[in-house]
Amino acid sequence: MIGSMSKNGAILGAFALVCTAVVALTNELTVERIEQQHQQEKLATLSALLPAGSYDNDLVGSCRLVTSAEYLGSPKPMPLYVARQGDTITGYALETIAPDGYSGAIRLVVGFTQEGTITAVRTLEHKETPGLGDKIELKKSNWIERFKGRFLRPDNEASWAVKKDGGEFDAFTGATITPRAVVKAVKRVLMLQASHPELLERAPACAQGE
């Protein structure tokens, strides 16, 4: 009886070890695959933000962290990706937060040249109302494309607002708060570059895997 119980216990123990090993291996492979997919998605987004041929470096590997609650809508460090041609900086892609969306914070990434011209803007995350505020997504409308080619100067600062506030940007029918928040957030990114370029130039590198 005792021998039989010991034998069964040994079998169960071995089975548990095998199961644990299989789970651990599966988890490791899954985590690696998810990270690879995440990096590919990030690269695809960055490639859409900065013109093809304007850089020859590894954009994902160029990640830095910029901290500015005033200009980036959050006290947390925000990822900055630096485009280079050789040793020359040609552009940036900087994540930012529009904290005053209708349904909460809107996470954006803004592409812009070294001279301060917008190359593209993309919405990364939001909770805006489907059919109204979600038009800030490129797959829902092309509204977000209206930033391309724009820049900020003292003589056009007033234009960086929705038309209801005297600016040049269209609002959405029944949803002014969302586009207003996005316009303000993108404008603040250009203000950061113009007023505090050292925050971009001296930003520390991201930790590996960010």
Secondary structure, 3 states (H helix, E strand, C coil): CHHHHHHHHHHHHHHHHHHHHHHHHHHHHHHHHHHHHHHHHHHHHHHHHCCCCCCCCCCHHHCEEECCHHHHCCCCCEEEEEEEECCEEEEEEEEEEEEEECCEEEEEEEEEECCCEEEEEEEEECCCCCCCHHHHCCCCCCHHHHHCCCECCCCCHHHCCEHHHCCCECCECCECHHHHHHHHHHHHHHHHHHHCHHHHHCCCECCCCC
